[in-house]
Amino acid sequence: VRFPRTLPRFPMQMPDRRLFFQINWGLVFITILLFAVGMVNLYSASGSRIEGGFVLSPFYQRQLVWGLIGLVVMVTCMLIDYRRIERLAVPCYVVVLILLMLVPIVGKTVYGAKRWIDLGIMNLQPSELAKFAVLMMGAKALCRDGESLGWKRLGQVLAIGLVPFLFIAKQPDLGSGLTVLVLLGGMVLFHGVKWKVLRVCLVVIPLLMPLGWFVLHDYQQERILTFLDPTRDPRGAGYHIIQSQIAIGSGEMFGKGFLAGTQSQLRFLPEKHTDFAIAVLGEEWGFAGCMTLVTLFCLFLMAMYSTVRDAKDRFGSTLAAGIFFYFFWQIIVNIGMVVGLMPVVGMPLPFISYGGTALVVNCALVGIVLSISMRRFVFKS
């Protein structure tokens, strides 16, 4: 029996070794560092001081497991040629829409919101997967040509985000829904819009925004009113933001020290392991710790922007731009709401807030950016 001299070529092959020299190691290092900071902060946020001593919740243990899964997902996405993602955009988008339709039927209700599907061993949040699906579909739709978008093409692209937005807003989860629209809008602006279309949008959108007040739920309207005056309901809707500001302010310049916070450890600060995780960091590490974290996020976004700038094809650059806006929006809104500059919405801070689905999605998106960066010298178009 004579064997062939070369092995057969399979559809999924390991990338060329030369690609590993093009990895954006700065982005890898900052991502791991942000996750490490998040784990340390989550360990503190999981603790509570009681009369018998210090008690820990298992949040940080679960997050560590999700982080290891996210690392595997990130490496996998990095090794796969990102141009294959374009073929998976439509199937992934359809599956996510089906999951969003199932949420009202079989979803799990937590704090009055039905956002998760209980799979037994884990809770799946389809709204996080919707961000990933809209990114792929948006990049696929925008890379067809290099012309600026007119009304017809703009409507077709925006429909990609409006359909999942309606399902997510119904849960209700306005923060995730707005994230879908904002990242798609960032991709549209990056691609280019005809000037006559942009002029009309700049005039019409601000005029229509007040009408959105009448479609908000009562608790969402209350959040906006509380944002304007937190003291109007200090024990109700304003409690979150007041305690958050007290926690951050009490940290002063260098903080009270690790595990030495009072607002967080004595359970005054609500949602300290999710949306208000940075308030725990501000109380324990002070202004210096918060500025260090903001600097890390700036370096993270700069490393990502370099991939947007250097990508050699339209699909890669548009996809990387969408991922950039995805992280930029979440960072700005979460920090803004914690310090009282924006209304409180359900918006986690990437790699810092607790959340398994969100962490895995974030790692997958970083892996895609690394894949685009690795292959920037492979071809030009």
C-alpha positions, 0 to 999 in steps of 0.5 A: 500500500502506497500512502500519499506524500502529502496529507489531504487539505481539510476546510478547517486548517491551522493558520500559517505559523508566520501569522503568530508573529503578527498577533496584537500582543498589546491587546492580548495583554491588556485584555488579560489584565482587565480580567485580572482586575475584574476578578480581584474586584469581584472577589471583594464585591462577593464578600459581606461583613457580618457579625460572625466574620467575612462571608463570600458568595460564589460569584467570583468562582463562577466568573473564573470558570467563565473566564477560562471558557472565554479564553478558549473561545478567544483563542479559537476565534483568533485561529479561525480566519475571520473571513469565514465569519461572513458565511455564518452571519445569516445562520447565526442571526436567525438562531439568535432571533429564534432565541429572542422569540423564546425568551417570553415563552420559556425565559427565566424571570429575575427582578421582574425582567425575563431575559434569561433562558435556563439551560439547567447548568447555566443561564443563557442571555440571548440579548448578549448573543444578539450583539454578536449577531448584529455585528456580523450581519451589519458588517456583511451588509455594509461590505457589499460596496464602498459607496455611501449609504442612501435612504434605501440602503440605510433602511436595510442596514438599520432593519438588521438592528431594529428587529432584535432591538424590539425583542430585547426592549420587550424583556425589558432590557433597554441597555442591551437594546440601545447597545445593539443600535449604537454599535450598528450606528457606529458601523454605519458612520464608519462606512459612510452616509450620504450628506443629504441623509445625514443632514436630515437625520441630524435634524429629525432624530433630536426632534423625535427623541422626546417622543421616546418618553411615552414608550418607556416603562414606568420604572425607566421614566423614574430612572430618568427623573432620578438621574435629574434629581437623585434626592427625589426618591432617596430610598427607592429609585435614587438609592442606587446612585446615591450609594454609588456616589457615597462609595466612590466619594468615600474612597478619596484619592487612594481608597480605603484598602482592599476588602476595607470598604464600608458601603460594599462590605456592609451591603449598602451598595446594591448590584455591587458585583454587576452594574455598580462594580466600579463603585466597589473599586472606587471605594477601595482603591480611590481616585487613583485606582479608578483612573488606572482602570480608565487608562487601561480601557483607553489603551484597550480601545487604542489597541483595537483602533489600530486594527480598524485602521490597518485592516486590509479588507472592507469586511474586516475593518467594518467588523472591527469598527463595530466591535470598537463601538460595542466596547466604547459604548458600554464603557462610557455608559457604565462609568457615566451611570455609576458616577451620576452623569447618565441614567441608570440602565442595565449596562455591565462594564466589560471584563469587570462586571459579573456575567458569564454570557457577557464575558464569553461574548467579550472574549469572542469579540476580542478574538475576532479583532486579533484574527483581523490583526493577524491577517492584515498582511495576508491580502489586500483589497 
